[in-house]
Amino acid sequence: MKKLTYEEIVLQRFAPKELQKIERFPIAVIIENMRSAYNVGSVFRTSDGARIEKIFLCGNTPFPPHREIEKTALGSIQTVPWEYAKNAMTVVEQLKKKNVTMCVLEHTDASIPYYTLDKKMFPLCLIIGNEITGVSAEVINVADVAIEIPMYGMKQSLNAASAYSIAVFDFIRILKTT
């Protein structure tokens, strides 16, 4: 085993024109009132790696162009479709009309472990919220499912962008399972 050089890793990537032809996973994300532009940039970078369909930046969430987003996104603002909406509920209602499962990443009295979702629940929109207050009650009330990441230490939550990364890549595992 040897560590790959940057050049070897780049050679394994798809060319931008080839990437345009590859189908995206049936996963969208709504970011509702996230405060940190660095977290938003991290979600962009993860979303590029996970090849999700679209990011919806809602409410007080910072959106491009923004220096801190661009610093952590490392160019993924150009590779992941996104749009800004003032109200997350507007996006939720539009996606529900298209039979997209609304999934909040939040501690609720009905949350299930993130790894227990079923392939039949896709297409799916994962909703992540403010780093302190989480997803709004209004959005939780209309969500189809709530997921959480089981925590085994003193802290009962992770950084929002880190939690998103764990969930979205497990969603891809679920989708790729035959």
C-alpha positions in Angstrom: 0.0 0.0 0.0 1.2 3.5 -0.8 -0.3 6.9 -0.4 -1.5 8.4 -3.7 0.0 11.6 -4.8 -2.3 14.6 -5.6 -1.5 14.0 -9.3 -2.6 10.3 -9.1 -5.8 11.2 -7.3 -6.6 13.9 -10.0 -6.0 11.3 -12.7 -8.7 9.1 -11.1 -11.3 11.9 -11.2 -13.9 12.3 -13.9 -13.3 15.2 -16.3 -15.8 18.0 -15.8 -17.6 17.1 -19.1 -17.9 13.5 -18.0 -19.3 14.5 -14.7 -22.1 16.4 -16.4 -23.3 13.1 -17.8 -23.3 11.1 -14.6 -26.7 10.9 -12.8 -26.9 12.5 -9.4 -28.2 10.6 -6.4 -31.9 11.4 -5.6 -30.9 13.4 -2.5 -31.4 17.1 -1.9 -30.6 19.1 1.2 -32.3 22.1 2.8 -30.1 24.2 5.1 -32.4 26.2 7.4 -31.0 29.2 9.2 -27.4 27.8 9.6 -25.2 30.6 11.0 -21.7 29.5 10.0 -20.6 30.2 6.4 -17.8 27.7 7.0 -20.4 25.0 7.8 -22.3 26.0 4.6 -19.1 25.6 2.6 -18.4 22.2 4.2 -21.9 21.1 3.2 -21.2 22.2 -0.4 -17.9 20.2 -0.5 -19.6 17.1 1.0 -22.5 17.5 -1.5 -20.1 17.6 -4.4 -18.4 14.4 -3.2 -21.8 12.7 -2.6 -23.2 14.0 -6.0 -26.5 15.1 -4.5 -29.1 16.8 -6.7 -29.4 20.2 -5.1 -28.8 22.4 -2.0 -31.5 24.8 -0.9 -30.1 27.6 1.3 -33.0 29.0 3.4 -33.7 31.8 5.8 -30.7 33.4 7.5 -28.2 30.9 5.9 -25.3 32.6 4.2 -25.2 32.0 0.4 -22.6 32.6 -2.4 -20.8 34.7 -3.2 -19.3 34.6 0.3 -15.6 34.4 1.2 -16.0 31.9 4.1 -18.3 29.6 2.1 -15.8 29.6 -0.8 -12.9 29.0 1.5 -14.3 25.6 2.7 -16.3 24.7 -0.4 -13.1 24.6 -2.5 -14.9 25.2 -5.8 -17.9 23.0 -5.2 -20.2 26.1 -5.4 -19.7 25.7 -9.2 -20.4 21.9 -9.2 -23.4 21.5 -7.0 -26.8 23.0 -8.1 -28.1 25.4 -5.4 -30.6 28.1 -4.8 -31.6 30.5 -2.1 -35.2 30.6 -0.7 -36.3 33.0 2.1 -38.5 30.4 3.7 -37.7 26.7 4.1 -41.4 25.8 4.2 -41.8 27.0 0.6 -39.2 24.5 -0.6 -40.6 21.8 1.6 -44.1 22.2 0.1 -42.7 22.3 -3.5 -40.7 19.1 -2.9 -43.6 17.3 -1.1 -45.7 17.9 -4.2 -43.1 15.9 -6.2 -43.3 13.0 -3.7 -39.9 13.7 -2.1 -39.6 12.3 1.4 -38.8 15.1 3.9 -36.3 13.9 6.4 -35.1 16.1 9.3 -31.7 15.4 11.0 -32.9 16.3 14.5 -33.6 14.8 17.9 -37.3 14.3 18.2 -39.6 12.0 20.2 -39.9 9.9 17.0 -36.3 10.0 15.6 -34.8 6.8 14.2 -31.1 6.0 13.7 -29.9 7.4 10.4 -28.8 4.0 9.1 -32.3 2.5 9.3 -33.8 4.3 6.4 -35.2 2.2 3.5 -34.4 2.5 -0.2 -38.1 3.1 -0.8 -37.9 6.5 1.0 -36.0 8.0 -1.9 -36.0 10.5 -3.5 -35.3 12.2 -0.2 -34.6 15.7 1.1 -32.4 15.9 4.2 -33.1 19.0 6.3 -30.5 20.4 8.6 -30.9 23.4 10.8 -29.3 26.0 12.9 -26.2 24.9 14.9 -27.9 25.8 18.2 -31.6 25.6 17.7 -31.8 23.0 15.0 -34.6 22.6 12.5 -37.7 24.8 13.1 -40.8 23.3 14.7 -42.8 24.3 11.6 -40.6 22.1 9.3 -40.5 19.2 11.8 -44.3 19.2 11.9 -44.5 18.4 8.2 -41.5 16.1 7.9 -42.1 12.5 7.0 -39.3 11.1 9.1 -36.7 12.3 11.7 -33.3 10.7 11.9 -30.5 11.1 14.4 -27.0 9.9 14.9 -26.7 7.8 18.0 -24.2 9.5 20.4 -22.3 7.5 23.0 -20.4 10.3 24.8 -21.3 13.2 27.0 -22.2 15.4 24.0 -25.5 14.6 22.4 -24.9 16.2 19.0 -22.2 16.8 16.3 -21.4 19.8 14.3 -24.2 20.2 11.7 -21.9 19.9 8.7 -20.2 16.8 10.2 -23.6 15.2 11.0 -24.7 15.9 7.4 -21.7 14.2 6.0 -22.3 11.0 8.0 -26.0 10.9 7.0 -25.6 11.7 3.3 -22.9 9.1 2.7 -24.9 6.5 4.5 -27.9 7.4 2.2 -25.7 6.6 -0.8 -24.7 3.2 0.8 -28.4 2.5 1.2 -29.1 3.5 -2.4 -26.3 1.3 -3.8 -27.4 -1.7 -1.8 -29.2 -4.1 -4.1 
